[in-house]
Amino acid sequence: MTIDKTLKVRHGGTTNRSVLTRNERIEKLKQSDRWQEGDSPFGLPKVRVRKLQMKKKKKKKEEETATEEGGAKS
């Protein structure tokens, strides 16, 4: 049986996930020195997941320079 084309994942894992797998949580804890070898992998402390958002570039300066150039020519 085939999967309907609307249900297929198009971009793979490109979306932000709010939940990490156990291995990902342990890696984050190791980076912040909150995990030592021999600790139990059960009952891990919470790990904050930061979502990356791309900031839009401001076109304000470009518009200002365009209006100044247009005003100087007239």
C-alpha positions as CSV (number, residue, x, y, z in Angstrom):
1,M,0.0,0.0,0.0
2,T,1.4,3.4,-0.9
3,I,1.4,6.6,1.1
4,D,-0.8,9.5,-0.1
5,K,1.4,12.3,-1.5
6,T,-0.1,14.8,1.0
7,L,1.2,12.7,3.9
8,K,4.8,12.4,2.7
9,V,7.6,14.4,4.4
10,R,9.0,16.7,1.8
11,H,11.9,18.4,3.6
12,G,13.0,15.7,5.9
13,G,13.8,17.0,9.4
14,T,13.8,20.7,8.6
15,T,11.1,21.8,11.0
16,N,11.8,22.7,14.6
17,R,10.9,20.0,17.0
18,S,9.9,20.7,20.6
19,V,10.9,17.3,21.9
20,L,14.5,15.8,21.8
21,T,15.3,12.1,21.8
22,R,17.1,10.7,24.8
23,N,20.5,10.7,22.9
24,E,20.0,14.3,21.9
25,R,19.2,15.3,25.5
26,I,22.3,13.5,26.8
27,E,24.5,15.3,24.2
28,K,23.1,18.7,25.3
29,L,23.7,17.8,28.9
30,K,27.3,16.8,28.1
31,Q,27.9,20.2,26.4
32,S,26.7,22.0,29.5
33,D,28.6,19.7,31.9
34,R,25.5,18.5,33.6
35,W,26.1,14.8,32.6
36,Q,28.8,12.5,33.9
37,E,29.5,9.0,32.6
38,G,27.7,6.4,34.7
39,D,24.6,8.6,35.4
40,S,21.3,6.9,34.8
41,P,19.7,7.7,31.4
42,F,16.3,7.6,33.1
43,G,14.8,10.7,34.7
44,L,16.9,13.2,32.8
45,P,16.6,16.8,33.7
46,K,14.8,19.1,31.3
47,V,16.7,20.6,28.4
48,R,15.6,23.8,26.8
49,V,15.1,23.6,23.0
50,R,15.7,26.9,21.3
51,K,13.9,27.5,18.1
52,L,15.9,29.4,15.4
53,Q,14.1,32.1,13.6
54,M,15.6,34.0,10.7
55,K,15.3,37.7,11.1
56,K,14.1,39.6,8.1
57,K,16.4,42.2,6.7
58,K,15.1,45.7,7.0
59,K,14.6,47.5,3.7
60,K,14.1,50.9,5.4
61,K,17.5,52.2,4.5
62,E,17.2,51.1,0.9
63,E,13.8,52.9,0.6
64,E,15.2,56.1,2.2
65,T,18.1,56.2,-0.3
66,A,15.8,55.6,-3.2
67,T,13.5,58.5,-2.2
68,E,16.5,60.8,-1.6
69,E,17.9,60.1,-5.0
70,G,14.5,60.6,-6.6
71,G,14.0,63.9,-4.8
72,A,17.4,65.2,-5.8
73,K,16.9,64.5,-9.5
74,S,13.6,66.4,-9.7
